[in-house]
């Protein structure tokens, strides 16, 4: 899937602002790496997006990384080495995906809820690492796919969840969470479609971030119609 050029421009604008650059910095047609220095930045991050590279962080970190190739800066171990004397703690390596078309999904209508209790119930069914990565209970707009049960006395069972936060008033940064026993059944794709439709109805561009070691998340993103656009590697610095 290819993104519309207009969508690409919107994404570039949002990420230019996120990285402390001029609005047109990523869309100026230039080549080479961009640097964004903020000596108070709590995070050192390296981003590749539509062929451009950006290294953002305190001056000492940016200076230390200027001579390193992108392949090395995309590695969390490299950023940890650069920030070793400043308490760097890895936030991981991730891939960035975006979409600008409504998802196509055949099947019966889904039962969806945004109740906080169902979000928490879903999180209790999932491994702690997955819960921490998605942070579905912390997003602004959560949605949970539920099985209402066969009897009136049954409690609804959460099957999968998705939601989004709004970044820079432009991007809908998605989170997706599925319990292990409900994976590979299409639930994640179905609830992702709900979140994407809601985000696009609000005039936002859906964004998906998946860890480089999470092939299941990457596969779900592509099945949901997202296109790969770049990478992000970050470490948290001591304040």
ROMAR-87909 format. One record per residue (C-alpha): residue in three letters; x, y, z. Coordinates in steps of 0.1 Angstrom, whole numbers, plus 5000, padded with zeros to 4 digits. Each point is the difference from the previous one (the first is absolute). Layout:
// residues N
ALAXYZ;...
END
This chain:
// residues 239
UNK500050005000;UNK501250354991;UNK499150315019;UNK498550304982;UNK502650284996;UNK497850245020;UNK499949755028;UNK503849984999;UNK500250375003;UNK497750005030;UNK502149735018;UNK503250204992;UNK498550315016;UNK498949825031;UNK503449835005;UNK501950324993;UNK498150165029;UNK500549695022;UNK503750014994;UNK500450385006;UNK500750094963;UNK498550264977;UNK496749904986;UNK501449934965;UNK503249845012;UNK499149654989;UNK498250104969;UNK502650244985;UNK501349744975;UNK503450015015;UNK502449715007;UNK502149915029;UNK499449985037;UNK498350275020;UNK501050085036;UNK497850145028;UNK501750125031;UNK498250045033;UNK502349995030;UNK496949955023;UNK498749714979;UNK499149695022;UNK500449774971;UNK502749934974;UNK498349884968;UNK500949914964;UNK497250004974;UNK500049904964;UNK496950114980;UNK499449984963;UNK503849994994;UNK501050285023;UNK501949965032;UNK499750215032;UNK502149975032;UNK498550205029;UNK501350045035;UNK502450205022;UNK503050164983;UNK502549755014;UNK498049714986;UNK499450154966;UNK503750084997;UNK500949655009;UNK497749854974;UNK500850224971;UNK502749774986;UNK498049685004;UNK498149844971;UNK496349965001;UNK500249625004;UNK501950055033;UNK497750285013;UNK497049784993;UNK501449765026;UNK498950055036;UNK503449885012;UNK501750284981;UNK497850275017;UNK500549835033;UNK503850024995;UNK499850374991;UNK497950085031;UNK501849765024;UNK501450295021;UNK496550165002;UNK498049715013;UNK498649894966;UNK497249745002;UNK498849834969;UNK496550084987;UNK500549764971;UNK500149984962;UNK496850044981;UNK498650024965;UNK497650274989;UNK496949944979;UNK497250224987;UNK496849974980;UNK497650234981;UNK497449764988;UNK497049865019;UNK500649635008;UNK498149744982;UNK498649735023;UNK497349754991;UNK498049835027;UNK497150065024;UNK499850325019;UNK502150015032;UNK499050095035;UNK502350275012;UNK500350185033;UNK502150295015;UNK499249915036;UNK503050055022;UNK499249685019;UNK500249794969;UNK503350164991;UNK501449905034;UNK498549654996;UNK501749964967;UNK503450115014;UNK499749745028;UNK499849734973;UNK503350114983;UNK503749975009;UNK501450305019;UNK502450094973;UNK497250024974;UNK497950215024;UNK502850245007;UNK500850044963;UNK496450074989;UNK498950195031;UNK496549974988;UNK498550125033;UNK502050324996;UNK498950104964;UNK497550274994;UNK497749794977;UNK499949635009;UNK497849734983;UNK499449645011;UNK498649724979;UNK497849795023;UNK498249675000;UNK496750075019;UNK499549645010;UNK497149764992;UNK498050075032;UNK498850325016;UNK502049925032;UNK503349964981;UNK502650285004;UNK501250134966;UNK503449864990;UNK502650244985;UNK501549854969;UNK502450284989;UNK500450375004;UNK501350304980;UNK500150375005;UNK501950324993;UNK501550315014;UNK500150324979;UNK503550134992;UNK500550364989;UNK496350024991;UNK500949804969;UNK500949645007;UNK497949725017;UNK502749805017;UNK498549655003;UNK500349745027;UNK498849644995;UNK499749725027;UNK498849644996;UNK500149735027;UNK502149694989;UNK496949775000;UNK498250234975;UNK502850054975;UNK500049884964;UNK496250034998;UNK499750334983;UNK499050195032;UNK502950244999;UNK499450094964;UNK496350065006;UNK500550235030;UNK502850184982;UNK497650074972;UNK497750165025;UNK502750225014;UNK501350104966;UNK496550094988;UNK499450225031;UNK503350174996;UNK499550084963;UNK496550125007;UNK501750255024;UNK502350124972;UNK503149835013;UNK502749784983;UNK500349665018;UNK503549915011;UNK501249665012;UNK503249945018;UNK501249645004;UNK503149875017;UNK502649864975;UNK499849675018;UNK496249995000;UNK499249834967;UNK496449945010;UNK499450375004;UNK501750074967;UNK497949744983;UNK496850145015;UNK500950354988;UNK500549894964;UNK496849805000;UNK498250315013;UNK501250194970;UNK502950195016;UNK503250084979;UNK503549995015;UNK501550355001;UNK503050005023;UNK501549915034;UNK500450155034;UNK502649915026;UNK500150185034;UNK501749995034;UNK498850185031;UNK502550235017;UNK500550095036;UNK498350345008;
END
